[in-house]
Every structure is written in C-alpha cells, then in structure tokens.
Amino acid sequence: MRVRGSAVIPAEVPSGIAARMVIEVRDASLADVPAPLVARVVLRDVPLAPGGRLPYEITVPDVPGVLVLSVRVERGEGGDLLTTRAVPVTGDRLVVTPLTLVA
C-alpha cells in the first residue's frame, strides 16, 4: 500500500531547513509492548515555512494489524517537530499529520 500525506508545520516555526524528516509506520495492535516498525522513510534537507505543509509518501507492506503513522522533523536548534497522537494508516486517503513544536 502506498500512503500519501502532508505534515502541517505550526505557524510559530520560523522558515529554515530541517536536517531530516522521518516518517514511520508501526503496528500498534498489541498492548504493553513496543510497536514493531513496519516501514520507514527519511528525507533530508527539508525546507520549512511557517504554517506550511511537508508532503510525503511511504510504501507500507500488506501486514495484518493496526497501523499508525508518526512523523518527526529534526531541526537541530530550536526544538523538533513531532506528531503527538496516533495517525491511523489507510491506503485510499491523504493523511494530514499535524506537528507540534517540542523544544
């Protein structure tokens, strides 16, 4: 399955270039254990703009389970941007992923 989406940058984040953006899909179907990694994509030198969107695409193998997506944008100075809630993965829709600034 191919998942397409965009990560939404908070308006208070200044323009710049992030060192990398990591998109991961994990199987969250089991409780009380770390969610196994199913797919991962790393983008480098990602341009940031206040209130902007970062498009992404990730190929996810067909596996049974409850799949959730997370995004982490590593800025270096000034904190990183992260997803702070589970984003369900389905193949037939655009996934919009709000990011939160974590200093």
ZAFI-945096 format. One line per field, with one value per atom (N, C-alpha, C, O, CB): residue in one letter; x, y, z; atom name; residue number from 1. Coordinates in pm, 1 decimal, m for minus. Glycine has a CB too. Layout:
<recs>
drentor [A  ...] $
c1 [X  ...] $
c2 [Y  ...] $
c3 [Z  ...] $
gulo [CA  ...] $
torgu [NUM  ...] $
</recs>
This chain:
<recs>
drentor [M  M  M  M  M  R  R  R  R  R  V  V  V  V  V  R  R  R  R  R  G  G  G  G  G  S  S  S  S  S  A  A  A  A  A  V  V  V  V  V  I  I  I  I  I  P  P  P  P  P  A  A  A  A  A  E  E  E  E  E  V  V  V  V  V  P  P  P  P  P  S  S  S  S  S  G  G  G  G  G  I  I  I  I  I  A  A  A  A  A  A  A  A  A  A  R  R  R  R  R  M  M  M  M  M  V  V  V  V  V  I  I  I  I  I  E  E  E  E  E  V  V  V  V  V  R  R  R  R  R  D  D  D  D  D  A  A  A  A  A  S  S  S  S  S  L  L  L  L  L  A  A  A  A  A  D  D  D  D  D  V  V  V  V  V  P  P  P  P  P  A  A  A  A  A  P  P  P  P  P  L  L  L  L  L  V  V  V  V  V  A  A  A  A  A  R  R  R  R  R  V  V  V  V  V  V  V  V  V  V  L  L  L  L  L  R  R  R  R  R  D  D  D  D  D  V  V  V  V  V  P  P  P  P  P  L  L  L  L  L  A  A  A  A  A  P  P  P  P  P  G  G  G  G  G  G  G  G  G  G  R  R  R  R  R  L  L  L  L  L  P  P  P  P  P  Y  Y  Y  Y  Y  E  E  E  E  E  I  I  I  I  I  T  T  T  T  T  V  V  V  V  V  P  P  P  P  P  D  D  D  D  D  V  V  V  V  V  P  P  P  P  P  G  G  G  G  G  V  V  V  V  V  L  L  L  L  L  V  V  V  V  V  L  L  L  L  L  S  S  S  S  S  V  V  V  V  V  R  R  R  R  R  V  V  V  V  V  E  E  E  E  E  R  R  R  R  R  G  G  G  G  G  E  E  E  E  E  G  G  G  G  G  G  G  G  G  G  D  D  D  D  D  L  L  L  L  L  L  L  L  L  L  T  T  T  T  T  T  T  T  T  T  R  R  R  R  R  A  A  A  A  A  V  V  V  V  V  P  P  P  P  P  V  V  V  V  V  T  T  T  T  T  G  G  G  G  G  D  D  D  D  D  R  R  R  R  R  L  L  L  L  L  V  V  V  V  V  V  V  V  V  V  T  T  T  T  T  P  P  P  P  P  L  L  L  L  L  T  T  T  T  T  L  L  L  L  L  V  V  V  V  V  A  A  A  A  A] $
c1 [85.4  0.0  90.6  193.9  m97.5  51.8  125.1  44.4  m71.7  152.7  106.1  39.2  97.2  218.7  54.9  9.2  49.9  m6.6  m117.0  2.8  70.8  22.0  101.1  190.7  24.2  64.8  140.0  143.9  45.1  77.7  259.1  278.1  257.8  314.4  420.4  177.3  143.4  236.2  241.4  m6.2  308.9  403.8  329.9  250.8  518.7  353.9  290.4  330.6  441.1  327.0  240.6  265.0  380.7  442.4  140.6  412.2  518.7  659.2  757.5  495.0  669.8  801.1  859.7  795.4  789.9  981.6  1041.2  1085.2  1104.3  1161.5  1100.2  1150.0  1291.5  1366.0  1147.5  1326.6  1460.1  1466.2  1375.5  1501.9  1573.1  1593.9  1610.4  1694.7  1719.6  1530.4  1544.3  1643.8  1645.9  1406.2  1726.0  1826.3  1761.5  1807.5  1910.3  1653.2  1584.8  1442.6  1405.9  1660.9  1364.3  1225.4  1210.3  1241.9  1125.0  1161.7  1148.4  999.7  927.7  1224.6  954.5  816.3  820.7  889.7  746.3  746.6  744.9  601.7  510.4  818.0  584.6  458.4  489.0  581.7  392.7  408.3  427.8  298.0  188.5  476.7  313.1  198.3  165.5  240.1  228.4  53.8  14.2  m96.7  m174.2  m30.8  m105.4  m216.2  m196.7  m293.6  m234.6  m74.5  m50.1  m29.5  40.4  71.7  m89.5  m73.5  48.2  88.8  m200.9  105.0  212.6  343.2  424.5  165.6  363.6  491.0  523.5  432.5  485.1  651.2  684.5  624.7  626.1  838.5  572.8  511.3  620.4  707.5  423.6  617.1  719.5  714.2  606.5  703.0  831.9  842.9  802.8  849.5  986.9  715.8  669.3  732.2  768.7  515.2  744.6  803.0  862.0  816.3  696.2  966.0  1033.2  1091.6  1148.1  1144.1  1077.5  1136.3  1205.0  1150.8  1028.2  1324.3  1396.5  1420.2  1476.3  1532.2  1376.3  1401.0  1503.4  1498.8  1268.1  1594.3  1699.7  1685.7  1629.7  1838.4  1737.2  1735.7  1595.2  1570.2  1832.6  1505.2  1363.4  1335.8  1361.7  1274.4  1283.0  1253.7  1129.6  1027.3  1233.9  1141.7  1031.0  978.6  1055.7  1075.6  847.2  783.6  672.3  600.4  727.3  656.9  553.0  415.1  373.2  552.2  345.0  211.4  210.4  103.6  128.1  327.7  336.7  307.8  277.4  473.5  317.8  295.9  415.3  474.1  165.2  449.6  558.1  498.0  453.4  663.7  495.6  438.6  529.6  651.9  413.0  469.4  546.7  470.7  349.8  579.2  546.2  489.7  570.3  693.0  491.7  500.8  568.0  497.9  375.0  569.3  576.4  521.2  517.5  618.7  604.7  399.4  377.1  340.5  248.0  265.5  410.0  374.4  236.8  192.3  481.1  171.4  42.1  65.2  106.8  m35.8  38.4  52.8  m73.9  m135.7  178.0  m112.9  m229.7  m192.3  m75.6  m283.3  m288.7  m262.3  m322.0  m385.2  m113.6  m301.4  m346.8  m225.1  m135.6  m411.0  m222.1  m105.8  m125.6  m230.9  m78.2  m22.3  m24.9  102.1  208.0  m38.1  87.7  195.0  244.1  164.9  149.3  374.9  430.8  530.9  594.0  497.5  544.2  638.5  723.0  671.6  564.2  852.1  944.4  1031.7  1093.9  1032.0  1035.8  1119.5  1228.8  1200.5  1035.7  1353.0  1466.7  1528.3  1591.3  1572.5  1508.4  1555.4  1694.3  1759.7  1460.2  1741.3  1870.7  1853.2  1833.9  1966.1  1859.4  1840.5  1693.3  1623.4  1928.9  1647.4  1511.9  1404.8  1286.4  1478.6  1441.6  1343.6  1303.6  1328.1  1222.2  1242.4  1197.8  1046.2  976.9  1241.2  996.4  853.0  812.4  878.1  816.4  704.2  661.7  510.6  435.8  706.9  467.1  326.0  306.9  393.1  281.7  195.5  171.8  51.5  8.5  151.5  m3.1  m113.8  m100.4  m35.4  m252.6  m161.9  m156.9  m237.4  m349.9  m211.5  m180.9  m248.8  m273.4  m178.5  m163.4  m400.4  m429.3  m387.7  m397.8  m579.1  m341.2  m296.7  m402.8  m440.2  m160.4  m450.4  m535.4  m481.9  m425.7  m688.3  m498.4  m434.6  m506.3  m445.4  m413.9  m633.0  m710.3  m743.3  m841.7  m835.3  m663.0  m689.6  m559.1  m457.8  m784.7  m563.4  m449.0  m442.1  m540.6  m456.6  m328.0  m311.0  m256.9  m149.4  m215.3  m331.9  m285.5  m233.9  m306.7  m399.8  m109.2  m41.8  m1.4  98.3  82.2  m77.4  m36.6  90.4  105.5  m150.2  180.7  304.6  300.5  234.1  426.2  372.4  383.1  529.7  615.3  321.0  559.0  695.1  731.5  662.2  711.1  839.8  887.7  1028.4  1121.5  886.0  1042.5  1173.1  1262.4  1375.3  1154.3] $
c2 [m115.6  0.0  122.6  124.9  m0.6  221.9  347.6  452.7  477.6  391.9  513.9  615.4  751.1  770.6  585.9  844.7  980.9  1073.5  1052.8  1023.3  1176.0  1268.6  1396.4  1419.3  1205.6  1480.1  1602.9  1631.2  1612.9  1722.1  1675.9  1715.0  1866.0  1940.4  1672.8  1911.0  2052.5  2117.7  2076.2  2070.6  2219.8  2290.3  2397.7  2472.4  2353.4  2407.2  2512.7  2652.1  2670.9  2497.3  2748.9  2885.3  2952.8  3043.4  2968.5  2911.4  2977.6  2928.1  2979.0  2958.5  2830.8  2778.2  2868.3  2890.3  2630.0  2921.0  3008.7  2930.0  2808.5  3083.7  3002.9  2942.7  2890.0  2941.0  3045.8  2789.0  2732.1  2597.2  2559.2  2719.2  2526.1  2391.8  2295.0  2316.0  2387.3  2189.7  2084.6  1981.1  1948.2  2017.8  1930.5  1831.0  1707.0  1655.2  1792.2  1659.2  1541.9  1531.7  1588.4  1415.1  1457.2  1428.3  1277.5  1215.7  1501.2  1217.6  1072.0  1038.3  1086.7  1014.2  955.1  907.6  758.4  682.5  936.9  716.5  575.5  525.0  597.8  555.1  398.2  327.8  209.3  131.9  281.6  197.4  89.6  11.7  63.2  146.9  m113.3  m199.6  m181.6  m226.3  m351.4  m116.2  m87.1  m179.2  m141.1  57.1  m298.9  m388.5  m459.9  m510.3  m490.8  m465.5  m532.8  m431.1  m331.4  m625.6  m456.1  m366.8  m408.4  m524.6  m367.3  m313.3  m337.4  m389.3  m449.1  m434.0  m367.0  m398.7  m285.1  m218.9  m538.3  m262.2  m160.7  m198.9  m315.8  m143.8  m99.8  m124.4  m152.0  m67.6  m3.2  m268.9  m301.7  m207.8  m168.9  m446.1  m172.4  m88.6  m169.4  m281.5  m32.9  m111.2  m176.8  m111.4  m180.0  m171.4  22.2  94.7  225.8  281.3  121.4  274.9  398.4  467.8  403.3  369.3  600.1  681.8  800.0  858.4  729.5  835.6  951.4  1048.7  1011.9  908.7  1174.0  1280.8  1375.9  1401.7  1356.3  1427.5  1514.9  1656.4  1675.9  1457.7  1754.2  1894.8  1939.5  1978.3  1916.8  1933.2  1961.5  2110.4  2160.2  1873.4  2182.9  2324.9  2345.0  2278.8  2393.4  2438.7  2467.4  2608.3  2700.4  2451.6  2624.1  2755.4  2760.0  2661.5  2782.5  2872.7  2883.1  2849.9  2908.4  3024.0  2756.6  2717.0  2635.3  2607.5  2838.0  2596.2  2522.2  2374.0  2326.5  2539.9  2303.3  2158.4  2089.8  2139.7  2122.5  1974.4  1892.5  1765.2  1678.7  1859.1  1751.7  1630.6  1510.8  1524.5  1651.0  1393.7  1270.6  1155.3  1161.6  1240.1  1049.3  925.6  811.2  817.9  923.1  706.1  590.7  464.2  458.0  598.6  363.7  235.3  143.2  121.5  172.3  89.7  5.6  m134.3  m149.0  64.7  m237.3  m373.9  m412.2  m359.2  m474.5  m503.7  m552.8  m646.2  m760.8  m625.2  m597.3  m676.2  m661.1  m554.6  m632.2  m767.0  m753.2  m669.0  m663.5  m892.9  m605.4  m528.1  m389.5  m352.7  m518.3  m314.2  m175.7  m88.4  m76.7  m142.7  m27.6  50.1  197.1  254.7  32.1  257.5  400.2  465.1  403.0  424.1  592.1  665.9  773.8  833.2  726.9  799.4  910.4  984.7  927.4  860.5  1114.3  1198.2  1273.6  1323.7  1297.3  1281.1  1357.4  1441.7  1389.1  1262.6  1572.4  1662.9  1714.6  1782.2  1781.2  1683.0  1719.8  1849.3  1852.3  1606.1  1956.4  2088.9  2121.0  2210.2  2194.6  2051.3  2084.4  2184.9  2145.6  2139.5  2314.0  2418.2  2458.9  2460.2  2540.6  2492.1  2544.4  2439.5  2473.2  2625.5  2313.7  2208.8  2134.6  2180.6  2266.8  2020.9  1937.2  1946.3  1997.9  1790.7  1896.0  1889.0  1742.4  1659.0  1956.6  1710.5  1571.4  1558.0  1653.2  1516.3  1437.7  1404.0  1368.1  1303.9  1285.4  1408.7  1381.0  1290.4  1269.8  1511.4  1236.3  1141.4  1037.0  1060.6  1214.5  923.9  816.8  858.2  906.8  682.8  839.3  870.1  737.4  674.6  969.3  693.0  564.1  565.7  668.1  530.8  452.2  438.5  364.1  251.6  364.7  428.7  363.6  404.9  513.6  402.8  321.0  346.8  439.0  486.3  223.2  467.0  538.6  682.0  736.9  466.1  743.7  883.7  955.0  893.0  896.1  1085.3  1167.0  1181.5  1220.0  1304.5  1151.4  1158.5  1297.3  1335.5  1045.3  1372.7  1503.0  1484.9  1438.6  1611.5  1521.3  1494.9  1627.3  1687.6  1404.9  1673.6  1795.6  1770.3  1665.2  1846.1  1867.0  1858.4  1954.6  2058.2  1888.3  1919.4  2001.9  2033.8  1946.0  1931.1  2160.5  2201.8  2156.6  2190.9  2355.0  2079.6  2030.7  2086.6  2049.2  1873.3  2175.3  2241.2  2158.8  2198.9  2380.4] $
c3 [0.0  0.0  0.0  67.0  122.1  m73.9  m78.6  m3.7  m36.2  m225.6  96.0  177.1  141.8  144.4  329.5  108.8  78.0  184.2  234.7  m63.7  217.1  316.4  318.7  237.5  450.6  415.6  437.8  586.7  657.7  360.4  632.3  771.1  778.3  698.3  824.6  873.8  886.3  989.1  1104.8  927.3  945.2  1031.1  1110.8  1053.3  946.9  1242.0  1320.6  1270.8  1219.8  1468.4  1285.9  1238.5  1310.4  1254.3  1255.1  1433.6  1509.0  1473.8  1527.7  1655.8  1385.2  1345.5  1236.8  1134.1  1294.9  1258.1  1156.9  1032.2  1036.0  1216.6  924.2  800.0  821.8  905.5  683.1  746.4  756.6  688.2  614.1  902.4  713.8  657.8  774.4  861.5  561.7  775.9  877.5  826.7  708.1  910.2  917.9  880.7  820.4  718.7  1002.2  884.4  829.7  880.8  983.7  864.2  804.8  837.4  831.2  729.6  739.8  940.3  948.6  954.5  1041.9  1073.5  861.2  858.4  888.8  820.7  719.0  991.4  1030.3  1040.2  1079.0  1164.2  1004.1  1025.1  1115.6  1091.2  888.4  1220.7  1318.9  1338.3  1315.4  1454.6  1380.9  1411.6  1559.4  1646.6  1377.7  1586.5  1724.5  1773.3  1861.0  1736.4  1718.2  1753.0  1886.4  1943.1  1644.4  1937.7  2065.1  2176.4  2157.9  2054.8  2290.3  2405.0  2487.4  2485.8  2492.8  2558.5  2654.4  2594.0  2664.6  2755.6  2465.4  2400.9  2303.4  2253.6  2326.5  2276.0  2175.4  2039.7  2001.1  2163.7  1968.5  1837.5  1734.3  1712.9  1793.3  1670.1  1570.2  1449.7  1404.4  1523.7  1398.9  1280.5  1157.0  1137.1  1265.7  1074.4  952.2  829.1  733.7  942.9  831.7  718.4  769.5  869.3  606.9  698.1  739.1  617.1  528.7  843.1  613.2  508.0  575.2  669.0  404.2  527.3  579.6  464.1  360.9  646.8  483.2  387.1  448.7  569.0  349.3  369.0  420.7  364.2  256.4  386.6  438.2  396.7  357.1  242.9  279.9  453.3  430.8  455.0  564.5  523.3  353.5  372.4  460.2  442.2  236.5  556.0  647.3  622.1  595.3  794.7  631.1  621.3  726.1  743.2  475.6  796.7  899.4  842.5  742.6  960.1  905.6  860.4  732.6  678.1  840.4  683.8  557.7  574.3  683.7  497.5  465.1  463.4  399.2  303.2  387.5  454.5  401.4  342.7  418.0  512.1  210.4  151.2  171.9  176.1  2.5  184.9  196.6  134.3  112.2  343.3  106.6  53.1  111.3  119.0  m104.4  152.3  210.3  162.7  159.1  365.6  126.3  85.0  206.3  273.0  m30.9  233.3  350.6  303.3  223.4  442.5  349.9  309.5  364.2  466.0  358.5  296.0  343.1  460.8  443.3  229.2  579.0  701.0  783.3  783.8  782.9  852.8  939.7  1061.7  1100.4  983.5  1120.2  1241.3  1233.2  1134.2  1266.1  1337.7  1346.3  1317.9  1401.6  1487.8  1200.4  1160.3  1193.0  1165.5  1011.4  1252.2  1283.0  1228.6  1220.5  1436.4  1191.7  1129.7  1225.3  1298.5  996.4  1224.8  1301.4  1214.9  1126.1  1432.1  1243.0  1169.4  1271.3  1371.3  1072.4  1245.0  1328.6  1235.7  1143.4  1419.7  1260.3  1182.3  1274.7  1373.6  1120.5  1242.5  1326.6  1274.5  1168.8  1330.0  1352.0  1310.1  1360.4  1306.3  1357.6  1461.7  1519.7  1632.0  1747.1  1412.9  1601.1  1701.4  1708.2  1606.9  1670.0  1829.5  1843.9  1861.8  1861.7  1727.0  1877.2  1900.8  1774.6  1663.0  1964.5  1793.8  1682.8  1667.7  1755.4  1704.2  1556.5  1529.9  1531.7  1469.4  1393.0  1602.9  1618.0  1604.1  1626.8  1753.2  1566.3  1582.4  1729.1  1789.0  1486.5  1786.9  1929.5  1950.7  2064.2  2005.9  1842.6  1854.7  1743.7  1641.9  1847.0  1765.0  1664.7  1541.8  1554.2  1723.3  1425.4  1298.8  1227.8  1180.7  1208.3  1219.1  1153.4  1006.7  939.0  1164.4  959.3  820.9  740.9  774.0  813.3  635.3  535.9  399.5  385.5  553.3  300.2  172.4  78.0  m18.0  105.8  100.4  m0.1  35.7  m13.9  m25.8  120.8  152.5  180.2  212.2  273.1  167.5  201.7  352.1  414.9  133.4  410.8  555.1  588.9  542.6  607.3  669.9  715.8  858.0  945.8  709.2  879.9  1006.1  1072.8  1033.2  983.6  1173.6  1243.8  1325.1  1387.4  1336.0  1323.8  1400.8  1518.4  1513.1  1311.7  1625.0  1744.2  1767.3  1756.7  1867.9  1799.2  1829.4  1970.1  2066.0  1815.1  1983.7  2111.5  2131.2  2059.9  2117.8  2227.1  2248.4  2338.2  2366.6  2308.9] $
gulo [N  CA  C  O  CB  N  CA  C  O  CB  N  CA  C  O  CB  N  CA  C  O  CB  N  CA  C  O  CB  N  CA  C  O  CB  N  CA  C  O  CB  N  CA  C  O  CB  N  CA  C  O  CB  N  CA  C  O  CB  N  CA  C  O  CB  N  CA  C  O  CB  N  CA  C  O  CB  N  CA  C  O  CB  N  CA  C  O  CB  N  CA  C  O  CB  N  CA  C  O  CB  N  CA  C  O  CB  N  CA  C  O  CB  N  CA  C  O  CB  N  CA  C  O  CB  N  CA  C  O  CB  N  CA  C  O  CB  N  CA  C  O  CB  N  CA  C  O  CB  N  CA  C  O  CB  N  CA  C  O  CB  N  CA  C  O  CB  N  CA  C  O  CB  N  CA  C  O  CB  N  CA  C  O  CB  N  CA  C  O  CB  N  CA  C  O  CB  N  CA  C  O  CB  N  CA  C  O  CB  N  CA  C  O  CB  N  CA  C  O  CB  N  CA  C  O  CB  N  CA  C  O  CB  N  CA  C  O  CB  N  CA  C  O  CB  N  CA  C  O  CB  N  CA  C  O  CB  N  CA  C  O  CB  N  CA  C  O  CB  N  CA  C  O  CB  N  CA  C  O  CB  N  CA  C  O  CB  N  CA  C  O  CB  N  CA  C  O  CB  N  CA  C  O  CB  N  CA  C  O  CB  N  CA  C  O  CB  N  CA  C  O  CB  N  CA  C  O  CB  N  CA  C  O  CB  N  CA  C  O  CB  N  CA  C  O  CB  N  CA  C  O  CB  N  CA  C  O  CB  N  CA  C  O  CB  N  CA  C  O  CB  N  CA  C  O  CB  N  CA  C  O  CB  N  CA  C  O  CB  N  CA  C  O  CB  N  CA  C  O  CB  N  CA  C  O  CB  N  CA  C  O  CB  N  CA  C  O  CB  N  CA  C  O  CB  N  CA  C  O  CB  N  CA  C  O  CB  N  CA  C  O  CB  N  CA  C  O  CB  N  CA  C  O  CB  N  CA  C  O  CB  N  CA  C  O  CB  N  CA  C  O  CB  N  CA  C  O  CB  N  CA  C  O  CB  N  CA  C  O  CB  N  CA  C  O  CB  N  CA  C  O  CB  N  CA  C  O  CB  N  CA  C  O  CB  N  CA  C  O  CB  N  CA  C  O  CB  N  CA  C  O  CB  N  CA  C  O  CB  N  CA  C  O  CB  N  CA  C  O  CB  N  CA  C  O  CB  N  CA  C  O  CB  N  CA  C  O  CB  N  CA  C  O  CB  N  CA  C  O  CB  N  CA  C  O  CB  N  CA  C  O  CB  N  CA  C  O  CB  N  CA  C  O  CB  N  CA  C  O  CB  N  CA  C  O  CB] $
torgu [1  1  1  1  1  2  2  2  2  2  3  3  3  3  3  4  4  4  4  4  5  5  5  5  5  6  6  6  6  6  7  7  7  7  7  8  8  8  8  8  9  9  9  9  9  10  10  10  10  10  11  11  11  11  11  12  12  12  12  12  13  13  13  13  13  14  14  14  14  14  15  15  15  15  15  16  16  16  16  16  17  17  17  17  17  18  18  18  18  18  19  19  19  19  19  20  20  20  20  20  21  21  21  21  21  22  22  22  22  22  23  23  23  23  23  24  24  24  24  24  25  25  25  25  25  26  26  26  26  26  27  27  27  27  27  28  28  28  28  28  29  29  29  29  29  30  30  30  30  30  31  31  31  31  31  32  32  32  32  32  33  33  33  33  33  34  34  34  34  34  35  35  35  35  35  36  36  36  36  36  37  37  37  37  37  38  38  38  38  38  39  39  39  39  39  40  40  40  40  40  41  41  41  41  41  42  42  42  42  42  43  43  43  43  43  44  44  44  44  44  45  45  45  45  45  46  46  46  46  46  47  47  47  47  47  48  48  48  48  48  49  49  49  49  49  50  50  50  50  50  51  51  51  51  51  52  52  52  52  52  53  53  53  53  53  54  54  54  54  54  55  55  55  55  55  56  56  56  56  56  57  57  57  57  57  58  58  58  58  58  59  59  59  59  59  60  60  60  60  60  61  61  61  61  61  62  62  62  62  62  63  63  63  63  63  64  64  64  64  64  65  65  65  65  65  66  66  66  66  66  67  67  67  67  67  68  68  68  68  68  69  69  69  69  69  70  70  70  70  70  71  71  71  71  71  72  72  72  72  72  73  73  73  73  73  74  74  74  74  74  75  75  75  75  75  76  76  76  76  76  77  77  77  77  77  78  78  78  78  78  79  79  79  79  79  80  80  80  80  80  81  81  81  81  81  82  82  82  82  82  83  83  83  83  83  84  84  84  84  84  85  85  85  85  85  86  86  86  86  86  87  87  87  87  87  88  88  88  88  88  89  89  89  89  89  90  90  90  90  90  91  91  91  91  91  92  92  92  92  92  93  93  93  93  93  94  94  94  94  94  95  95  95  95  95  96  96  96  96  96  97  97  97  97  97  98  98  98  98  98  99  99  99  99  99  100  100  100  100  100  101  101  101  101  101  102  102  102  102  102  103  103  103  103  103] $
</recs>
